[in-house]
């Protein structure tokens, strides 16, 4: 999952300080509510330590009533590399269901490598986008199967529209 919509870079001295916008928080809350049936059960919730990603993970944990601790790792933030994330994910049990909250272009690059083995697949993660991948065994390049790829607008379009009288 890419973090939800964040405040503009120019308002902050350091990029890692940028929080989510009010609209980003509200939208992500609704998105997770709608996706609850496909996100649960969740065994592990991992997050970049950057403020906007951690705030997104906090929303996920709240909406899903996640009983565990959010696991912060710089490997989903400033230290993100395909090899490092592969090593991280392979440290979890094979059948574990994980949700990772990170950034662009890392999320699209990681997803592409998991799907095609070389990272050639083009995926554009808008803020709040969620991808579902499954693996037979531990995650490995080219071994992922795409279950879903949903941008917030697509998720929210699933909600019933208010009836006009």
Backbone as CSV, one residue per row, in Angstrom:
resi,resn,N_x,N_y,N_z,CA_x,CA_y,CA_z,C_x,C_y,C_z
1,UNK,0.852,-1.170,0.000,0.000,0.000,0.000,0.903,1.240,0.000
2,UNK,0.532,2.173,-0.861,1.223,3.459,-0.795,0.503,4.315,0.249
3,UNK,1.279,5.122,0.948,0.676,6.019,1.935,-0.385,6.898,1.289
4,UNK,-1.295,7.391,2.106,-2.365,8.272,1.630,-1.803,9.648,1.259
5,UNK,-2.668,10.504,0.736,-2.261,11.842,0.281,-1.626,12.639,1.425
6,UNK,-0.457,13.208,1.131,0.326,13.938,2.132,0.428,15.418,1.782
7,UNK,0.820,16.180,2.778,1.039,17.614,2.588,2.152,17.840,1.558
8,UNK,2.119,18.970,0.837,3.144,19.261,-0.179,4.549,19.362,0.431
9,UNK,5.547,18.947,-0.346,6.946,18.953,0.095,7.441,20.339,0.504
10,UNK,7.031,21.340,-0.247,7.575,22.684,-0.019,7.200,23.273,1.343
11,UNK,6.249,22.694,2.023,5.855,23.194,3.348,6.744,22.654,4.475
12,UNK,7.633,21.712,4.141,8.428,21.052,5.184,9.908,21.076,4.841
13,UNK,10.723,21.287,5.864,12.179,21.308,5.686,12.678,19.935,5.269
14,UNK,12.134,18.894,5.878,12.550,17.514,5.598,11.355,16.712,5.112
15,UNK,11.553,15.990,4.025,10.484,15.207,3.422,9.897,14.195,4.402
16,UNK,10.726,13.629,5.271,10.229,12.591,6.176,9.239,13.129,7.213
17,UNK,9.121,14.447,7.337,8.217,15.059,8.312,6.788,15.257,7.778
18,UNK,6.591,15.092,6.481,5.293,15.420,5.886,4.174,14.512,6.399
19,UNK,3.131,15.099,6.985,1.985,14.308,7.445,0.950,14.152,6.325
20,UNK,-0.043,13.348,6.614,-1.167,13.218,5.697,-2.024,14.480,5.751
21,UNK,-2.679,14.772,4.642,-3.657,15.854,4.635,-4.920,15.358,5.351
22,UNK,-5.766,16.275,5.743,-7.038,15.886,6.359,-7.838,15.040,5.377
23,UNK,-7.868,15.470,4.113,-8.602,14.711,3.097,-7.980,13.335,2.881
24,UNK,-6.656,13.272,2.922,-5.965,11.988,2.772,-6.330,11.021,3.884
25,UNK,-6.388,11.525,5.111,-6.774,10.686,6.259,-8.202,10.165,6.092
26,UNK,-9.108,11.085,5.742,-10.514,10.707,5.604,-10.705,9.685,4.488
27,UNK,-10.056,9.937,3.359,-10.191,9.027,2.227,-9.622,7.652,2.566
28,UNK,-8.449,7.615,3.209,-7.839,6.327,3.527,-8.687,5.548,4.521
29,UNK,-9.302,6.245,5.442,-10.185,5.594,6.402,-11.334,4.901,5.667
30,UNK,-11.953,5.604,4.721,-13.059,5.018,3.939,-12.565,3.858,3.079
31,UNK,-11.398,4.014,2.464,-10.843,2.957,1.606,-10.624,1.674,2.418
32,UNK,-10.023,1.801,3.581,-9.758,0.612,4.400,-11.065,-0.010,4.881
33,UNK,-12.051,0.815,5.207,-13.358,0.265,5.600,-13.934,-0.602,4.486
34,UNK,-13.892,-0.088,3.257,-14.447,-0.839,2.126,-13.648,-2.114,1.872
35,UNK,-12.336,-2.044,2.026,-11.470,-3.192,1.730,-11.293,-4.160,2.891
36,UNK,-11.898,-3.881,4.013,-11.736,-4.750,5.189,-11.926,-6.234,4.872
37,UNK,-12.945,-6.628,4.106,-13.121,-8.069,3.853,-11.934,-8.722,3.121
38,UNK,-11.206,-7.963,2.312,-10.076,-8.590,1.613,-8.742,-8.344,2.308
39,UNK,-8.713,-7.434,3.264,-7.470,-7.177,3.994,-7.348,-8.054,5.242
40,UNK,-8.453,-8.559,5.710,-8.417,-9.394,6.911,-8.526,-10.860,6.543
41,UNK,-7.959,-11.760,7.309,-7.170,-11.499,8.509,-5.771,-11.005,8.135
42,UNK,-5.218,-10.199,8.984,-3.891,-9.620,8.765,-2.990,-10.068,9.909
43,UNK,-1.850,-10.672,9.549,-0.923,-11.179,10.566,0.120,-10.146,10.966
44,UNK,0.583,-9.364,10.000,1.646,-8.385,10.266,1.365,-7.118,9.488
45,UNK,1.602,-5.980,10.133,1.437,-4.669,9.514,2.775,-3.958,9.605
46,UNK,3.404,-3.740,8.452,4.724,-3.117,8.385,4.598,-1.728,7.785
47,UNK,5.451,-0.817,8.221,5.371,0.549,7.734,6.749,1.180,7.646
48,UNK,6.898,2.032,6.664,8.016,2.959,6.625,7.900,3.835,7.872
49,UNK,9.032,4.276,8.427,8.956,5.161,9.594,8.620,6.616,9.251
50,UNK,8.580,6.968,7.964,8.244,8.336,7.599,6.816,8.647,8.053
51,UNK,6.595,9.863,8.511,5.340,10.246,9.157,4.122,9.853,8.331
52,UNK,4.092,10.177,7.051,2.901,9.931,6.241,2.584,8.439,6.099
53,UNK,3.615,7.614,6.031,3.396,6.168,5.942,2.912,5.621,7.278
54,UNK,3.540,6.066,8.360,3.126,5.579,9.681,1.697,6.004,9.986
55,UNK,1.310,7.220,9.596,-0.066,7.662,9.814,-1.041,6.793,9.015
56,UNK,-0.650,6.409,7.815,-1.480,5.520,7.002,-1.607,4.165,7.681
57,UNK,-0.498,3.624,8.173,-0.528,2.345,8.884,-1.399,2.429,10.137
58,UNK,-1.347,3.565,10.832,-2.188,3.759,12.014,-3.670,3.693,11.642
59,UNK,-4.030,4.262,10.499,-5.421,4.211,10.029,-5.817,2.766,9.744
60,UNK,-4.947,2.035,9.068,-5.216,0.626,8.771,-5.433,-0.141,10.070
61,UNK,-4.523,0.041,11.023,-4.622,-0.677,12.298,-5.926,-0.343,13.026
62,UNK,-6.294,0.932,13.011,-7.526,1.355,13.698,-8.757,0.748,13.045
63,UNK,-8.871,0.889,11.731,-10.073,0.423,11.033,-10.200,-1.101,11.102
64,UNK,-9.087,-1.800,10.973,-9.126,-3.268,11.002,-9.119,-3.829,12.426
65,UNK,-9.013,-2.956,13.427,-8.859,-3.395,14.820,-7.715,-4.401,14.908
66,UNK,-6.602,-4.048,14.266,-5.422,-4.921,14.219,-4.870,-5.105,15.632
67,UNK,-4.778,-6.341,16.094,-4.363,-6.572,17.477,-2.851,-6.507,17.713
68,UNK,-2.062,-6.558,16.646,-0.608,-6.571,16.804,-0.012,-5.175,16.824
69,UNK,1.292,-5.141,16.816,2.041,-3.888,16.764,2.396,-3.563,15.316
70,UNK,2.390,-2.307,14.971,2.881,-1.883,13.661,4.401,-1.995,13.711
71,UNK,4.967,-2.672,12.732,6.406,-2.883,12.671,7.018,-1.850,11.722
72,UNK,7.701,-0.857,12.279,8.350,0.155,11.447,9.689,-0.371,10.955
73,UNK,9.969,-0.127,9.676,11.252,-0.511,9.116,11.675,0.485,8.047
74,UNK,12.914,0.922,8.137,13.463,1.834,7.128,13.565,1.154,5.768
75,UNK,13.446,-0.175,5.744,13.498,-0.900,4.471,12.269,-0.614,3.607
76,UNK,11.241,-0.051,4.188,10.081,0.405,3.409,10.113,1.921,3.239
77,UNK,11.181,2.539,3.699,11.337,3.993,3.599,12.613,4.339,2.860
78,UNK,13.481,5.059,3.537,14.695,5.581,2.899,15.694,4.507,2.508
79,UNK,15.624,3.334,3.123,16.570,2.252,2.815,15.972,1.174,1.925
80,UNK,14.929,1.503,1.188,14.220,0.506,0.382,15.016,0.079,-0.841
81,UNK,15.306,-1.212,-0.900,15.863,-1.844,-2.100,15.112,-3.164,-2.277
82,UNK,15.073,-3.662,-3.493,14.378,-4.921,-3.749,14.988,-6.039,-2.911
83,UNK,16.307,-6.144,-2.892,16.967,-7.208,-2.141,16.684,-7.143,-0.653
84,UNK,16.722,-5.938,-0.096,16.487,-5.784,1.338,15.050,-6.136,1.707
85,UNK,14.091,-5.722,0.886,12.692,-6.033,1.173,12.433,-7.525,0.997
86,UNK,13.044,-8.142,-0.003,12.911,-9.597,-0.167,13.424,-10.322,1.070
87,UNK,14.587,-9.935,1.545,15.142,-10.553,2.757,14.193,-10.362,3.938
88,UNK,13.654,-9.158,4.076,12.721,-8.867,5.164,11.498,-9.776,5.085
89,UNK,10.869,-9.834,3.922,9.631,-10.596,3.772,9.858,-12.101,3.922
90,UNK,11.016,-12.575,3.518,11.304,-14.000,3.632,11.541,-14.433,5.076
91,UNK,11.660,-13.460,5.984,11.802,-13.764,7.394,10.482,-14.054,8.094
92,UNK,9.373,-13.894,7.397,8.059,-14.178,7.959,7.607,-15.565,7.520
93,UNK,6.707,-16.187,8.285,6.201,-17.507,7.877,5.568,-17.441,6.488
94,UNK,5.682,-18.531,5.754,5.176,-18.587,4.366,3.718,-18.180,4.227
95,UNK,2.882,-18.621,5.132,1.446,-18.367,5.023,1.013,-17.049,5.661
96,UNK,1.964,-16.286,6.184,1.617,-15.028,6.861,1.010,-14.034,5.871
97,UNK,0.013,-13.307,6.338,-0.600,-12.234,5.546,-0.049,-10.912,6.066
98,UNK,0.664,-10.225,5.188,1.328,-8.976,5.560,0.752,-7.817,4.765
99,UNK,0.744,-6.654,5.374,0.436,-5.427,4.656,1.601,-4.485,4.917
100,UNK,2.196,-4.002,3.827,3.340,-3.098,3.902,2.920,-1.720,3.413
101,UNK,3.233,-0.696,4.190,2.920,0.678,3.802,4.231,1.381,3.465
102,UNK,4.318,1.868,2.221,5.547,2.517,1.777,5.289,3.670,0.833
103,UNK,6.226,3.877,-0.075,6.287,5.082,-0.903,6.500,4.736,-2.373
104,UNK,6.317,5.736,-3.197,6.670,5.651,-4.613,8.053,6.243,-4.797
105,UNK,8.850,5.737,-5.702,8.543,4.681,-6.668,8.778,3.270,-6.133
106,UNK,9.054,3.146,-4.840,9.391,1.838,-4.274,8.277,0.814,-4.416
107,UNK,7.043,1.194,-4.107,5.945,0.221,-4.149,5.725,-0.313,-5.561
108,UNK,5.785,0.561,-6.563,5.586,0.078,-7.937,6.759,-0.783,-8.388
109,UNK,7.968,-0.409,-8.008,9.145,-1.196,-8.389,9.110,-2.582,-7.740
110,UNK,8.819,-2.633,-6.442,8.745,-3.915,-5.745,7.655,-4.800,-6.352
111,UNK,6.488,-4.223,-6.584,5.384,-4.994,-7.156,5.746,-5.544,-8.523
112,UNK,6.377,-4.722,-9.343,6.768,-5.164,-10.687,7.760,-6.321,-10.613
113,UNK,8.725,-6.238,-9.732,9.710,-7.323,-9.590,9.022,-8.600,-9.116
114,UNK,8.110,-8.475,-8.151,7.405,-9.660,-7.672,6.564,-10.295,-8.775
115,UNK,6.026,-9.479,-9.675,5.154,-9.994,-10.727,5.902,-10.523,-11.940
116,UNK,6.900,-9.786,-12.430,7.546,-10.223,-13.676,9.000,-10.659,-13.518
117,UNK,9.534,-10.514,-12.326,10.896,-10.978,-12.061,11.983,-9.967,-12.365
118,UNK,11.662,-8.962,-13.175,12.686,-7.998,-13.579,12.279,-6.541,-13.351
119,UNK,11.056,-6.316,-12.961,10.607,-4.954,-12.688,10.205,-4.166,-13.912
120,UNK,9.821,-4.859,-14.989,9.441,-4.160,-16.225,7.969,-3.770,-16.258
121,UNK,7.155,-4.359,-15.404,5.727,-4.043,-15.383,5.536,-2.595,-14.945
122,UNK,4.662,-1.895,-15.633,4.408,-0.488,-15.302,3.188,-0.405,-14.394
123,UNK,3.418,0.105,-13.194,2.321,0.289,-12.245,2.486,1.665,-11.627
124,UNK,1.432,2.435,-11.618,1.488,3.771,-11.027,0.646,3.768,-9.758
125,UNK,1.312,3.865,-8.633,0.635,3.888,-7.339,0.303,5.325,-6.971
126,UNK,-0.960,5.690,-7.089,-1.398,6.979,-6.579,-1.426,6.874,-5.055
127,UNK,-1.417,8.005,-4.353,-1.520,7.922,-2.894,-2.730,7.088,-2.481
128,UNK,-2.511,6.165,-1.542,-3.575,5.316,-1.039,-3.856,4.064,-1.838
129,UNK,-3.119,3.821,-2.912,-3.333,2.636,-3.737,-2.935,1.377,-2.965
130,UNK,-3.727,0.324,-3.171,-3.484,-0.958,-2.506,-3.330,-2.035,-3.569
131,UNK,-2.304,-2.869,-3.393,-2.114,-4.013,-4.276,-2.140,-5.269,-3.435
132,UNK,-2.742,-6.312,-3.970,-2.760,-7.605,-3.300,-2.007,-8.606,-4.142
133,UNK,-0.966,-9.172,-3.569,-0.172,-10.192,-4.247,-0.199,-11.462,-3.407
134,UNK,-0.180,-12.603,-4.071,-0.053,-13.857,-3.339,1.139,-14.621,-3.904
135,UNK,1.691,-15.472,-3.076,2.875,-16.250,-3.442,2.681,-17.693,-2.998
136,UNK,3.224,-18.613,-3.766,3.334,-19.989,-3.321,4.700,-20.068,-2.664
137,UNK,4.706,-20.198,-1.367,5.971,-20.144,-0.637,6.309,-18.699,-0.309
138,UNK,7.577,-18.452,-0.043,8.028,-17.111,0.297,8.044,-16.202,-0.933
139,UNK,7.894,-14.886,-0.730,7.985,-13.955,-1.857,9.335,-14.075,-2.564
140,UNK,9.270,-14.034,-3.897,10.475,-14.102,-4.715,10.193,-13.407,-6.038
141,UNK,11.221,-12.886,-6.701,11.011,-12.222,-7.993,10.291,-13.131,-8.989
142,UNK,9.267,-12.578,-9.621,8.532,-13.306,-10.645,7.580,-14.357,-10.118
143,UNK,7.448,-14.501,-8.822,6.616,-15.557,-8.232,5.284,-15.038,-7.708
144,UNK,5.030,-13.727,-7.843,3.797,-13.153,-7.324,2.638,-13.301,-8.291
145,UNK,1.456,-13.462,-7.740,0.220,-13.483,-8.514,-0.600,-12.264,-8.092
146,UNK,-1.025,-11.482,-9.067,-1.822,-10.292,-8.782,-3.234,-10.698,-8.392
147,UNK,-3.651,-10.286,-7.210,-5.010,-10.535,-6.731,-5.886,-9.302,-6.938
148,UNK,-5.328,-8.132,-6.693,-6.063,-6.885,-6.935,-5.075,-5.719,-6.956
149,UNK,-5.472,-4.664,-7.653,-4.731,-3.404,-7.709,-5.786,-2.313,-7.732
150,UNK,-5.943,-1.613,-6.609,-7.053,-0.677,-6.469,-6.590,0.689,-6.008
151,UNK,-6.947,1.688,-6.797,-6.703,3.077,-6.412,-7.885,3.538,-5.567
152,UNK,-7.684,4.555,-4.723,-8.789,5.003,-3.865,-10.079,5.324,-4.627
153,UNK,-9.989,5.990,-5.753,-11.204,6.340,-6.506,-11.966,5.082,-6.934
154,UNK,-11.255,4.032,-7.283,-11.903,2.775,-7.690,-12.587,2.109,-6.498
155,UNK,-11.926,2.156,-5.353,-12.505,1.568,-4.142,-13.762,2.338,-3.742
156,UNK,-13.659,3.651,-3.722,-14.790,4.466,-3.275,-15.960,4.406,-4.247
157,UNK,-15.689,4.096,-5.509,-16.766,3.942,-6.491,-17.633,2.719,-6.176
158,UNK,-17.138,1.819,-5.344,-17.908,0.638,-4.958,-18.987,0.961,-3.924
159,UNK,-18.854,2.116,-3.268,-19.839,2.509,-2.266,-21.137,2.923,-2.930
160,UNK,-22.254,2.611,-2.288,-23.540,3.043,-2.866,-23.627,4.566,-2.868
161,UNK,-24.179,5.084,-3.914,-24.364,6.534,-4.011,-25.618,6.930,-3.244
162,UNK,-25.563,8.095,-2.595,-26.772,8.563,-1.871,-27.936,8.729,-2.838
163,UNK,-29.094,8.331,-2.396,-30.309,8.453,-3.222,-30.764,9.900,-3.227
164,UNK,-31.102,10.389,-4.414,-31.667,11.742,-4.514,-33.176,11.639,-4.405
165,UNK,-33.759,12.576,-3.709,-35.225,12.554,-3.522,-35.872,13.590,-4.368
